[in-house]
């Protein structure tokens, strides 16, 4: 009996292309910013929370799809990424472009429904997301560009509630913390491609300065990020539960940097996906419980 091949599912394949489930890294900090300013302003709104969610997911999907499109030729030369959907043809270039366009429209609509400032600033939020994949072609520090792109989320979430930059200092501190946190673990992630990057001419901090230097830079970056998370908590009046959560985050970051060594990168996946997903969720849950208790 002839086995019938499963029918292709463009939507499912596209969501796999953009690693849709990894939104967990960004959403908790957008929620942290949103719920914090809602408490400070006494302005809780499910509608705003929904629109922030839609805007965040759309922005991340746009960024990932654009990244895959722009990097498809580089991905084809790297054994680790050669099976990505655009390289193998499982997702067509047309589908990826359509996904980008739909994500951009959804982002603009959500930003417009939030307030005029979010809509006006949305091109500035999109720009670093598109620039990031090009950064590895001209700078040894593309991780800094990624950090800048991710910094936008907490600031944008804050502005979604207030519609003004007035009093947005805590959001900027939180955004800087998130940017450094993500930039720091991108330094770790890039270590696994050092040899290939050098061979094909892709720029990164590990490729330029070596794995050991990149891991040291990541440790320093994460230490500064943790201090900024603490500063954010102090600025916004968080209580004991938040600080317990921050202590747990410190332990998770130490664990992350303990299991990845210059001569053993076998646990990069565990550090990148497990530890960092835990960091995002742990701090958000601690903050949420702190808010609910008060």
C-alpha positions as CSV (number, residue, x, y, z in Angstrom):
1,X,0.0,0.0,0.0
2,X,1.4,3.4,-1.1
3,X,2.0,5.7,1.8
4,X,0.4,9.1,1.3
5,X,2.7,12.0,2.0
6,X,1.3,14.6,4.4
7,X,-0.1,17.7,2.8
8,X,2.1,20.8,3.2
9,X,0.8,23.3,5.8
10,X,2.2,26.8,4.8
11,X,1.0,28.4,8.0
12,X,2.5,25.7,10.3
13,X,5.8,25.8,8.3
14,X,6.0,29.6,8.5
15,X,5.4,29.5,12.3
16,X,8.2,27.0,12.6
17,X,10.4,29.2,10.3
18,X,10.0,32.1,12.7
19,X,10.3,29.9,15.9
20,X,6.9,31.4,17.0
21,X,7.1,29.6,20.4
22,X,10.2,31.7,21.3
23,X,8.0,34.7,21.9
24,X,8.3,33.6,25.5
25,X,11.7,35.5,25.6
26,X,10.1,38.9,24.8
27,X,6.5,38.9,26.0
28,X,7.1,38.6,29.7
29,X,9.1,41.9,29.8
30,X,6.5,43.7,27.7
31,X,3.9,42.5,30.2
32,X,6.1,43.5,33.1
33,X,6.4,47.1,31.7
34,X,2.7,47.3,30.8
35,X,1.4,46.0,34.2
36,X,3.8,48.1,36.2
37,X,2.8,51.4,34.6
38,X,-0.9,50.4,34.8
39,X,-0.4,50.0,38.5
40,X,1.4,53.3,38.8
41,X,-1.2,55.1,36.7
42,X,-4.2,53.1,38.1
43,X,-5.2,52.4,34.6
44,X,-5.6,48.7,34.1
45,X,-7.1,47.7,30.7
46,X,-7.5,44.3,29.2
47,X,-7.9,46.0,25.8
48,X,-4.5,47.6,26.0
49,X,-2.9,44.4,27.3
50,X,-4.4,42.6,24.3
51,X,-3.1,45.2,21.8
52,X,0.4,45.1,23.4
53,X,0.4,41.3,23.0
54,X,-0.6,41.5,19.3
55,X,1.9,44.3,18.6
56,X,4.7,42.4,20.3
57,X,4.0,39.1,18.6
58,X,3.7,40.8,15.2
59,X,6.9,42.7,15.6
60,X,8.8,39.6,16.6
61,X,7.3,37.6,13.8
62,X,8.3,40.3,11.3
63,X,11.8,40.4,12.7
64,X,12.3,36.6,12.5
65,X,10.9,36.3,9.0
66,X,13.0,39.2,7.8
67,X,16.0,37.7,9.4
68,X,15.5,34.3,7.7
69,X,15.0,36.0,4.3
70,X,18.0,38.2,4.6
71,X,20.3,35.4,6.0
72,X,19.1,32.6,3.8
73,X,22.3,32.4,1.8
74,X,24.5,32.5,4.9
75,X,22.3,29.9,6.6
76,X,22.8,27.6,3.6
77,X,26.6,27.7,4.2
78,X,26.3,26.8,7.9
79,X,25.7,23.1,8.8
80,X,23.8,24.2,11.9
81,X,21.3,26.3,10.0
82,X,21.3,24.5,6.6
83,X,18.0,22.8,7.4
84,X,16.0,26.0,8.0
85,X,12.8,26.1,6.0
86,X,13.8,28.8,3.5
87,X,17.1,27.0,2.7
88,X,15.4,23.6,2.1
89,X,12.5,25.1,0.2
90,X,9.9,23.9,2.7
91,X,8.8,27.5,3.0
92,X,8.9,29.6,-0.2
93,X,10.4,33.0,-0.4
94,X,7.0,34.3,-1.4
95,X,5.4,32.9,1.7
96,X,8.1,34.5,3.9
97,X,7.5,37.9,2.3
98,X,3.8,37.6,2.7
99,X,4.3,36.7,6.4
100,X,6.5,39.8,6.8
101,X,3.9,42.0,5.1
102,X,1.0,40.6,7.2
103,X,3.0,41.0,10.4
104,X,3.9,44.6,9.6
105,X,0.3,45.5,8.9
106,X,-0.9,43.9,12.1
107,X,1.8,45.7,14.1
108,X,0.8,49.1,12.6
109,X,-2.9,48.5,13.2
110,X,-2.2,47.5,16.8
111,X,0.0,50.5,17.4
112,X,-2.6,52.8,15.9
113,X,-5.3,51.4,18.1
114,X,-3.1,52.0,21.1
115,X,-2.3,55.7,20.5
116,X,-0.9,58.1,18.0
117,X,2.6,58.1,19.6
118,X,2.9,54.3,19.3
119,X,1.9,54.5,15.7
120,X,4.3,57.4,15.0
121,X,7.2,55.5,16.6
122,X,6.5,52.1,15.1
123,X,8.9,52.6,12.1
124,X,11.7,53.3,14.7
125,X,10.8,50.1,16.4
126,X,10.9,48.1,13.1
127,X,14.2,49.7,11.8
128,X,16.6,47.9,14.2
129,X,14.8,44.6,13.8
130,X,15.5,44.8,10.0
131,X,19.1,46.2,10.4
132,X,20.1,43.4,12.8
133,X,20.6,40.6,10.2
134,X,22.7,43.0,8.1
135,X,24.9,44.0,11.1
136,X,26.8,40.7,11.0
137,X,28.0,41.8,7.5
138,X,29.8,45.0,8.7
139,X,30.4,44.9,12.4
140,X,31.9,42.6,15.0
141,X,29.2,43.6,17.4
142,X,25.8,42.6,15.9
143,X,24.8,41.5,19.4
144,X,24.6,45.2,20.4
145,X,22.2,45.9,17.5
146,X,20.0,43.0,18.6
147,X,20.0,44.4,22.1
148,X,18.9,47.8,20.8
149,X,16.1,46.2,18.9
150,X,14.9,44.3,21.9
151,X,15.1,47.4,24.1
152,X,12.2,48.8,22.2
153,X,9.6,46.4,23.6
154,X,9.4,47.5,27.3
155,X,9.6,51.2,26.3
156,X,6.9,50.7,23.7
157,X,4.7,48.8,26.1
158,X,5.0,51.7,28.6
159,X,4.1,54.3,26.0
160,X,1.1,52.1,25.0
161,X,-0.4,52.9,28.4
162,X,0.7,56.5,28.9
163,X,0.9,57.8,25.4
164,X,3.7,60.1,26.5
165,X,7.4,60.0,27.3
166,X,6.8,61.9,30.5
167,X,7.8,59.7,33.5
168,X,9.1,56.9,31.2
169,X,12.5,56.7,32.9
170,X,11.7,53.3,34.5
171,X,10.7,51.9,31.1
172,X,14.0,53.0,29.6
173,X,15.9,51.3,32.5
174,X,13.9,48.1,31.9
175,X,14.5,48.3,28.2
176,X,18.2,48.7,28.7
177,X,18.2,45.7,31.0
178,X,16.3,43.5,28.5
179,X,18.6,44.7,25.7
180,X,21.7,43.8,27.6
181,X,20.2,40.5,28.7
182,X,19.3,39.4,25.2
183,X,22.6,40.8,23.8
184,X,24.4,38.8,26.4
185,X,22.9,35.5,25.6
186,X,23.3,36.2,21.9
187,X,27.0,36.4,22.6
188,X,26.8,32.9,24.0
189,X,24.7,31.6,21.1
190,X,27.2,33.0,18.5
191,X,30.1,31.0,20.0
192,X,28.9,27.8,18.4
193,X,29.4,29.2,14.9
194,X,32.9,30.7,15.3
195,X,34.7,28.5,12.8
196,X,32.0,28.7,10.1
197,X,31.6,32.4,10.6
198,X,35.4,33.0,10.1
199,X,35.3,30.8,7.0
200,X,32.4,32.5,5.3
201,X,33.2,36.0,6.5
202,X,30.3,36.5,9.0
203,X,31.2,39.0,11.7
204,X,30.6,38.5,15.4
205,X,32.4,39.1,18.7
206,X,33.3,35.4,19.2
207,X,34.6,35.2,15.6
208,X,36.7,38.4,16.1
209,X,38.0,38.0,19.6
210,X,37.5,34.3,20.4
211,X,35.1,32.3,22.4
212,X,36.7,33.0,25.8
213,X,36.5,36.7,25.4
214,X,32.9,36.5,24.2
215,X,31.9,34.5,27.2
216,X,33.6,37.0,29.5
217,X,31.8,39.8,27.8
218,X,28.5,38.0,28.1
219,X,29.1,37.6,31.9
220,X,29.7,41.3,32.3
221,X,26.8,42.2,30.2
222,X,24.5,40.0,32.2
223,X,25.8,41.4,35.5
224,X,25.0,44.9,34.3
225,X,21.5,43.7,33.1
226,X,20.8,42.3,36.5
227,X,21.7,45.6,38.2
228,X,19.4,47.4,35.8
229,X,16.5,45.0,36.6
230,X,17.2,45.8,40.3
231,X,17.2,49.6,39.5
232,X,13.9,49.2,37.7
233,X,12.4,47.4,40.8
234,X,13.6,50.2,43.1
235,X,12.3,53.0,40.8
236,X,8.8,51.4,40.6
237,X,8.5,50.4,44.2
238,X,8.4,46.7,43.9
239,X,8.3,44.7,47.1
240,X,9.8,41.5,48.6
241,X,8.5,39.0,46.1
242,X,10.1,40.9,43.2
243,X,13.4,40.9,44.9
244,X,13.1,37.1,45.6
245,X,12.4,36.7,41.9
246,X,15.5,38.8,41.1
247,X,17.6,36.6,43.4
248,X,16.3,33.5,41.5
249,X,17.2,35.2,38.2
250,X,20.7,35.8,39.5
251,X,21.1,32.1,40.3
252,X,19.8,31.2,36.8
253,X,22.3,33.5,35.1
254,X,25.1,32.1,37.2
255,X,24.0,28.6,36.2
256,X,23.9,29.6,32.6
257,X,27.5,30.9,32.6
258,X,28.7,27.9,34.6
259,X,27.5,25.3,32.1
260,X,29.0,27.0,29.0
261,X,32.8,26.8,28.8
262,X,35.3,27.9,26.1
263,X,36.3,24.3,25.6
264,X,32.8,22.8,25.9
265,X,29.9,24.4,24.0
266,X,27.7,21.3,24.1
267,X,25.3,22.9,26.6
268,X,24.7,26.2,24.7
269,X,21.2,25.0,23.8
270,X,20.4,24.5,27.4
271,X,21.7,27.9,28.4
272,X,20.0,29.7,25.5
273,X,16.6,28.1,25.5
274,X,16.0,26.7,29.0
275,X,17.9,29.1,31.3
276,X,16.9,32.3,29.4
277,X,13.3,31.2,29.1
278,X,13.3,30.6,32.8
279,X,14.8,34.0,33.5
280,X,12.0,35.8,31.6
281,X,9.2,33.8,33.2
282,X,10.7,33.9,36.7
283,X,11.0,37.6,36.9
284,X,7.6,38.2,35.3
285,X,5.8,35.8,37.7
286,X,7.6,37.3,40.7
287,X,6.6,40.8,39.6
288,X,3.0,39.7,38.9
289,X,2.6,38.1,42.3
290,X,4.1,41.2,43.9
291,X,1.5,43.4,42.1
292,X,-1.4,41.1,43.0
293,X,-0.4,41.0,46.6
294,X,-0.6,44.8,46.7
